[in-house]
Amino acid sequence: MKTRTEKVGDAQVLFVETRGTFMSGGMMGDQVVPKPGSALLGAVVEGPDASWFFKFTGPETTVTAQRAAFEAMIRSVQHGG
């Protein structure tokens, strides 16, 4: 897992990234199915009264191809006021 922090406007953002075999299912008796070649991009945006959590998971090729779009979305977050 990789992490990094970045200042976006007046908010501190923690970016998270991981790759590997994710486990799918397991809810309410569903069978757990391994999903090799998966990836996750996440971000925690600290707000004045709460933190906002964003998560993007899927096949590694899809997540990698959309990294710039995900990060652009996170950098567009603004606090109300």
N, CA, C and O of each residue as an XYZ file, in Angstrom:
324
protein
N       0.850     -1.170      0.000
C       0.000      0.000      0.000
C       0.896      1.233      0.000
O       1.914      1.275      0.691
N       0.507      2.234     -0.781
C       1.209      3.513     -0.828
C       0.272      4.595     -0.311
O      -0.930      4.567     -0.571
N       0.829      5.539      0.416
C       0.051      6.698      0.859
C       0.872      7.956      0.617
O       2.102      7.918      0.573
N       0.168      9.064      0.462
C       0.805     10.369      0.383
C      -0.220     11.419      0.787
O      -1.426     11.201      0.667
N       0.259     12.544      1.261
C      -0.645     13.634      1.620
C      -0.396     14.810      0.690
O       0.694     14.991      0.146
N      -1.442     15.594      0.532
C      -1.384     16.758     -0.354
C      -2.352     17.802      0.182
O      -3.422     17.465      0.690
N      -1.978     19.053      0.067
C      -2.861     20.154      0.441
C      -3.705     20.508     -0.781
O      -3.161     20.790     -1.849
N      -5.029     20.496     -0.630
C      -5.959     20.847     -1.706
C      -6.818     21.993     -1.172
O      -7.683     21.786     -0.321
N      -6.573     23.193     -1.675
C      -7.265     24.362     -1.117
C      -6.861     24.492      0.337
O      -5.673     24.569      0.651
N      -7.850     24.519      1.233
C      -7.538     24.600      2.661
C      -7.671     23.238      3.346
O      -7.672     23.163      4.575
N      -7.781     22.170      2.569
C      -7.959     20.830      3.141
C      -6.710     19.980      2.955
O      -6.017     20.072      1.942
N      -6.442     19.156      3.951
C      -5.396     18.146      3.861
C      -6.036     16.886      3.282
O      -7.112     16.482      3.721
N      -5.376     16.255      2.290
C      -5.913     15.054      1.646
C      -4.905     13.928      1.796
O      -3.721     14.101      1.506
N      -5.377     12.778      2.248
C      -4.581     11.558      2.297
C      -4.986     10.701      1.105
O      -6.137     10.272      1.014
N      -4.047     10.446      0.185
C      -4.280      9.555     -0.950
C      -3.758      8.171     -0.594
O      -2.695      8.040      0.012
N      -4.508      7.137     -0.972
C      -4.150      5.749     -0.694
C      -4.220      4.966     -1.993
O      -5.104      5.194     -2.820
N      -3.277      4.036     -2.168
C      -3.268      3.196     -3.363
C      -2.811      1.791     -2.973
O      -1.862      1.627     -2.206
N      -3.499      0.779     -3.512
C      -3.081     -0.600     -3.294
C      -3.475     -1.440     -4.501
O      -4.411     -1.104     -5.226
N      -2.761     -2.517     -4.704
C      -3.011     -3.431     -5.827
C      -2.872     -4.860     -5.326
O      -2.205     -5.118     -4.324
N      -3.511     -5.788     -6.035
C      -3.352     -7.194     -5.674
C      -4.618     -7.976     -5.908
O      -5.424     -7.642     -6.777
N      -4.785     -9.031     -5.118
C      -5.975     -9.876     -5.198
C      -6.956     -9.420     -4.133
O      -6.681     -9.535     -2.939
N      -8.091     -8.907     -4.559
C      -9.137     -8.491     -3.641
C     -10.134     -9.631     -3.501
O     -10.286    -10.449     -4.409
N     -10.804     -9.680     -2.378
C     -11.800    -10.713     -2.134
C     -13.187    -10.087     -2.270
O     -13.486     -9.075     -1.636
N     -14.021    -10.693     -3.095
C     -15.356    -10.188     -3.379
C     -16.386    -11.107     -2.734
O     -16.152    -12.307     -2.594
N     -17.511    -10.548     -2.347
C     -18.589    -11.357     -1.775
C     -18.421    -11.531     -0.278
O     -17.770    -10.727      0.388
N     -19.025    -12.606      0.244
C     -18.950    -12.884      1.665
C     -20.036    -12.225      2.487
O     -20.126    -12.460      3.691
N     -20.860    -11.406      1.860
C     -21.955    -10.748      2.580
C     -23.167    -11.666      2.591
O     -23.524    -12.238      1.561
N     -23.784    -11.805      3.716
C     -25.032    -12.563      3.856
C     -24.926    -13.964      3.250
O     -25.845    -14.435      2.581
N     -23.782    -14.624      3.498
C     -23.615    -16.001      3.060
C     -23.120    -16.169      1.640
O     -22.953    -17.299      1.182
N     -22.874    -15.058      0.913
C     -22.336    -15.169     -0.443
C     -20.973    -15.845     -0.405
O     -20.245    -15.748      0.583
N     -20.642    -16.522     -1.479
C     -19.330    -17.139     -1.603
C     -18.274    -16.048     -1.790
O     -18.495    -15.079     -2.517
N     -17.138    -16.210     -1.135
C     -16.020    -15.286     -1.296
C     -15.253    -15.692     -2.544
O     -14.861    -16.849     -2.692
N     -15.040    -14.728     -3.446
C     -14.389    -14.992     -4.727
C     -13.152    -14.108     -4.844
O     -13.264    -12.886     -4.743
N     -11.965    -14.702     -5.055
C     -10.770    -13.877     -5.252
C     -10.804    -13.153     -6.599
O     -11.216    -13.720     -7.611
N     -10.369    -11.906     -6.594
C     -10.322    -11.076     -7.807
C      -8.874    -10.625     -8.019
O      -8.508     -9.528     -7.596
N      -8.041    -11.456     -8.668
C      -6.653    -11.049     -8.902
C      -6.592     -9.889     -9.897
O      -7.510     -9.689    -10.693
N      -5.507     -9.135     -9.841
C      -5.332     -8.017    -10.774
C      -6.214     -6.835    -10.467
O      -6.597     -6.092    -11.372
N      -6.545     -6.647     -9.196
C      -7.415     -5.541     -8.788
C      -6.581     -4.381     -8.246
O      -5.409     -4.544     -7.907
N      -7.204     -3.222     -8.174
C      -6.535     -2.039     -7.621
C      -7.555     -1.161     -6.916
O      -8.753     -1.228     -7.190
N      -7.055     -0.333     -5.998
C      -7.886      0.615     -5.262
C      -7.171      1.946     -5.203
O      -5.982      2.007     -4.892
N      -7.895      3.011     -5.501
C      -7.453      4.373     -5.231
C      -8.427      4.930     -4.205
O      -9.640      4.768     -4.344
N      -7.910      5.578     -3.189
C      -8.766      6.165     -2.174
C      -8.255      7.530     -1.781
O      -7.104      7.880     -2.044
N      -9.120      8.294     -1.151
C      -8.737      9.611     -0.651
C      -9.584      9.940      0.568
O     -10.780      9.651      0.608
N      -8.950     10.544      1.552
C      -9.646     11.067      2.728
C      -9.400     12.564      2.740
O      -8.264     13.016      2.882
N     -10.470     13.329      2.589
C     -10.389     14.788      2.568
C     -10.854     15.293      3.930
O     -12.001     15.081      4.323
N      -9.954     15.960      4.642
C     -10.306     16.488      5.960
C     -11.133     17.744      5.799
O     -10.715     18.696      5.140
N     -12.319     17.744      6.408
C     -13.184     18.907      6.375
C     -13.219     19.591      7.721
O     -12.664     19.066      8.686
N     -13.855     20.750      7.816
C     -13.904     21.488      9.072
C     -14.726     20.780     10.149
O     -14.474     20.958     11.341
N     -15.703     19.984      9.735
C     -16.548     19.307     10.721
C     -16.623     17.798     10.517
O     -17.203     17.095     11.345
N     -16.047     17.289      9.431
C     -16.050     15.856      9.158
C     -15.050     15.574      8.047
O     -14.670     16.470      7.293
N     -14.631     14.327      7.955
C     -13.764     13.915      6.851
C     -14.612     13.223      5.799
O     -15.589     12.548      6.122
N     -14.236     13.394      4.542
C     -14.949     12.764      3.424
C     -14.069     11.661      2.869
O     -12.865     11.849      2.689
N     -14.674     10.503      2.597
C     -13.951      9.332      2.141
C     -14.381      8.982      0.713
O     -15.574      8.908      0.420
N     -13.402      8.766     -0.171
C     -13.657      8.402     -1.567
C     -12.890      7.122     -1.874
O     -11.745      6.966     -1.449
N     -13.515      6.204     -2.612
C     -12.874      4.938     -2.949
C     -13.227      4.559     -4.379
O     -14.381      4.667     -4.794
N     -12.227      4.114     -5.126
C     -12.404      3.665     -6.497
C     -11.701      2.317     -6.622
O     -10.480      2.245     -6.481
N     -12.452      1.250     -6.885
C     -11.877     -0.080     -7.041
C     -12.290     -0.674     -8.376
O     -13.320     -0.314     -8.945
N     -11.467     -1.586     -8.861
C     -11.776     -2.280    -10.106
C     -10.554     -2.994    -10.637
O      -9.550     -3.123     -9.936
N     -10.634     -3.461    -11.877
C      -9.463     -4.081    -12.492
C      -8.305     -3.079    -12.538
O      -8.512     -1.892    -12.788
N      -7.098     -3.563    -12.297
C      -5.931     -2.680    -12.243
C      -5.782     -1.828    -13.500
O      -5.430     -0.652    -13.402
N      -6.041     -2.392    -14.672
C      -5.894     -1.615    -15.909
C      -6.883     -0.446    -15.952
O      -6.528      0.647    -16.392
N      -8.104     -0.669    -15.504
C      -9.124      0.384    -15.494
C      -8.772      1.466    -14.482
O      -8.823      2.656    -14.793
N      -8.414      1.050    -13.272
C      -8.093      2.012    -12.215
C      -6.872      2.842    -12.607
O      -6.861      4.058    -12.416
N      -5.853      2.197    -13.151
C      -4.646      2.915    -13.576
C      -4.978      3.922    -14.677
O      -4.492      5.053    -14.650
N      -5.796      3.521    -15.637
C      -6.159      4.410    -16.749
C      -6.955      5.622    -16.277
O      -6.924      6.667    -16.928
N      -7.672      5.501    -15.150
C      -8.534      6.582    -14.666
C      -7.952      7.334    -13.469
O      -8.641      8.145    -12.850
N      -6.689      7.067    -13.145
C      -6.050      7.726    -11.996
C      -6.117      9.248    -12.099
O      -6.495      9.909    -11.132
N      -5.762      9.810    -13.235
C      -5.763     11.275    -13.393
C      -7.162     11.840    -13.184
O      -7.311     12.891    -12.561
N      -8.183     11.170    -13.690
C      -9.569     11.639    -13.518
C      -9.982     11.573    -12.057
O     -10.634     12.491    -11.558
N      -9.611     10.496    -11.360
C      -9.932     10.360     -9.933
C      -9.274     11.484     -9.137
O      -9.921     12.136     -8.318
N      -7.976     11.708     -9.386
C      -7.273     12.747     -8.642
C      -7.794     14.140     -8.980
O      -7.836     15.006     -8.106
N      -8.190     14.371    -10.223
C      -8.782     15.657    -10.596
C     -10.100     15.879     -9.846
O     -10.382     16.988     -9.393
N     -10.901     14.821     -9.717
C     -12.154     14.931     -8.966
C     -11.861     15.308     -7.515
O     -12.516     16.190     -6.959
N     -10.880     14.644     -6.900
C     -10.548     14.944     -5.510
C     -10.062     16.383     -5.375
O     -10.429     17.073     -4.424
N      -9.247     16.837     -6.311
C      -8.735     18.224     -6.239
C      -9.831     19.264     -6.491
O      -9.624     20.447     -6.223
N     -10.985     18.844     -6.998
C     -12.079     19.780     -7.236
C     -12.996     19.941     -6.030
O     -13.888     20.790     -6.042
N     -12.789     19.135     -4.986
C     -13.646     19.193     -3.804
C     -13.472     20.549     -3.118
O     -12.360     21.034     -2.907
N     -14.621     21.136     -2.780
C     -14.616     22.432     -2.086
C     -15.513     22.348     -0.874
O     -16.559     21.699     -0.904
N     -15.104     23.001      0.184
C     -15.954     23.087      1.370
C     -17.037     24.136      1.143
O     -16.793     25.180      0.538
N     -18.232     23.842      1.635
C     -19.310     24.831      1.557
C     -19.007     26.002      2.495
O     -18.138     25.920      3.364
N     -19.723     27.052      2.299
C     -19.437     28.152      3.207
C     -20.233     29.354      2.966
O     -20.078     30.350      3.673
